[in-house]
Amino acid sequence: MATDEASSKREPFLAPLGYLQSIFQQNRAGGKTHDFTGDQPGIDYVFELQDSPAQGYMTSCARAIRRGDYILLQDEEGIHCYHVEKVEYYADPAEMWVALLRKTRYGCGLNQPKT
């Protein structure tokens, strides 16, 4: 019975460790890929190119993203992969964010280099 009590006391402590470990492994793997190809531009997100067609800012309330993640967007030319260089969350609403994206050919599972 003492063993069961000790186990139940450790579970709340171990759960956050598992969560942190999964985040660490995710970041080591290069981040998550978020697919916005089925979402509607101007409604689900706003993407604005900057001076270079290789980078732009995206604003959305969908999906929690982090620096190092990848985003898939689609336009009339096809599907494009962007790397999240920087992300800032708004205070209100808390789930809204703006991210600086840089276009990349690798990381989203598209056009992977052959090894």
Secondary structure, DSSP 4 states (H G I P E B T S, - for coil): -HHHHHHHHHHHHHHHHHHHHHHHHHHHTT--EEE-TTSPBTTTEEEEE-SSTTEEEEEESSS---TT-EEEEEETTEEEEEEEEEEEE-SSSTT-EEEEEEEESSSSSSSPPP-
